[in-house]
Amino acid sequence: MVTRGPARAAWWRTGLGVVFTALMLFPVYWMVNVSFTREGDLRADPPHLFPVDGTVDGYRVVLREQLPYLGTSLLVGLGTVALTVALAAPAGYALAKLRPVGGGALSFVLLIAQMVPGIIMAMGFYAIYLRLGVLNSAAGLVLADSTIAVPFGVLIFTAFMSGIPDEVLQAALVDGAGRWRTFRSVVLPLSRGSIITVSLFAFLWAWSDFLFASTLDAGGASRPITLGIYRYIGNNNQEWNAIMATAVVASVPATVLLIVAQRYVAAGVTAGAVKD
Amino acid sequence: MSSTRGGRWTAWAFLAPVTVYLLACYAYPLYRNVELSLRRYTVRSFVSGGAPFAGLDNYRDVVTHPTFGPALAHTAVFTAVSLLCQFTLGLALAVFFHRHFPLSRTLRALFLVPWLLPLIVSASTWSWLLNSEAGVVNAALGALGLDPVNWLTSPRWSLVSVIVANIWIGIPFNLVVLHSGLQAIPTDVYEAAALDGASGSQRFWRITFPLLRPVSAITLLLGLIYTLKVFDIIWIMTRGGPTDSSTTFATWSYRLGFGSLLPEFGPGAAVGNLLIVVALIGGLSYVRAQRRQRW
């Protein structure tokens, strides 16, 4: 009895935990359910709780109409990752290990930068891009999307690279490596974990961005998937199975990354929030 | 090594790209935004330049506009209710998941899903859940014998609906951060309390809650900054309507600048700048409180 008591309590908790999780994920389940529902059944009363007698028509529509949007999103996401890491990793190294004059002020500016609402950035970018004639370009969208991730990236890299022992870097310097070589062949390989975390969030944020896309890239040929979904809703489209199928496809990167890189996701969520 | 003069200046070689970037991609757009708010722009002068300087006229127009009061109230209610509910539910779940039990890790990971989904995905899913005729929420109400609610199309419920969706999106973040905060509390504190005969609720209010204060503060701050910015969810679910009933500063600013065929960039920028002032006051008062605590 003594040993079974706690074990039983633990299973009771598991049961409760499953119920909580099911409640929380119900909207996600519903999205998947609707994506497989036949058009005629979408307004059934009561709604079909399971996609029995389901259809993949919604997904056919996605494949037919949304592939270019998905391609753009992938391109913009990867571009944002490259730009973010290229800018943030050297900055993190300098702030963590070289302790420059004015480094504290720069960190403070980066902190403030994260507080600027996206709508303000969007309006400023719009005014600038319009003048320069670079609206509706994937490159312009990459630059704007990177503003969401760069301050976060510098923060993560600084926090992580502070943990690299000075002796390791000292040894590289003694061996005749310059600061750049040290950075490239010692610091970067040691920072693989934080590179993954930063890349992952930069990609997800760029992939999910709707605000910059709808203001800076609403008209051109290269529009991302968020605008593909928005166009469906905006047209007062009643094919909610196709809308939800697009939503499911748009959720694939987030889901895949959560499964294969869960600990890097958790590292990103808590970094900055929980320090010392 | 870091104290040598050479080292300090090479540091700026590594910082140069990000510094240029901050000037070009943060400072300049912000400057353009301030400039927009101080001039009287038309669509033509927006493209070709030469809009007349208008001083604070745009701000005066915005503050006296009939939408200002409701937008201010909705921003405050949206932010306060979202923060309170996300934090409370997140903390309750964090405490629940703090005790290890079979599957606890997996279930906790699954809780992250809503936070990682693109906002447009969450928002359109909620739109369909809350659809007046075909939504599953109204079907559930019907099964309980209750009347259907026009969640998104009646002025009484639209703000409630977008707040519910936003809370749902925010719970995972609060859960994960508060959970890692709980793990940082040494277990021997609890053991000592248990020896002294402290009850479960005593342990929570006397130990967990006070020791979790720093983590709670940063969670709420990040939540505040994030919630003030929320635009996507409201715009996609209700577009701030019907008749301003779910309009916040963020959606109002967007609507002025981009939501119609006749954009009003000046007032839109002015609303945006008011929003940034609020966010900065929140952020800086936190930084100050934090510093005072440390020294």
Interface residues (C-beta under 8 A of the other chain):
Chain A: A10 W11 R13 T14 L16 G17 V18 F20 T21 M24 L25 P27 V28 W30 M31 V34 L42 R43 D45 P46 P47 A86 L87 A88 P90 A91 Y93 A94 L95 K97 L98 R99 P100 V101 G103 L106 V109 L110 L111 I112 A113 Q114 M115 V116 P117 G118 I119 I120 M121 A122 M123 G124 F125 Y126 A127 I128 L130 R131 L143 A144 S146 T147 V150 V154 D166 L169 Q170 L173 R179 F183 L204 W207 S208 F210 L211 S214 T215 T226 I229 Y230 I233 W240 I243 M244 A247 A250 S251 A254 T255 L257 L258 Q262 V265 A266 V269 T270 G272 A273 V274
Chain B: M1 S2 S3 G7 R8 W9 T10 A11 W12 A13 F14 L15 P17 V18 T19 Y21 L22 C25 Y26 Y28 P29 L30 Y31 R32 N33 L36 F46 V47 G49 L93 F96 F97 R99 H100 F101 P102 L103 S104 L107 A109 L110 F111 L112 V113 P114 W115 L116 L117 P118 L119 I120 V121 S122 S124 T125 W126 S127 W128 L129 E133 A134 V136 A139 G142 A143 W168 I171 F173 V176 V177 S180 G181 A184 V215 I218 T219 L222 I225 L228 K229 F231 D232 I236 A250 S253 Y254 G257 F258 F265 G268 A269 G272 N273 L275 I276 A279 L280 G282 G283 V287
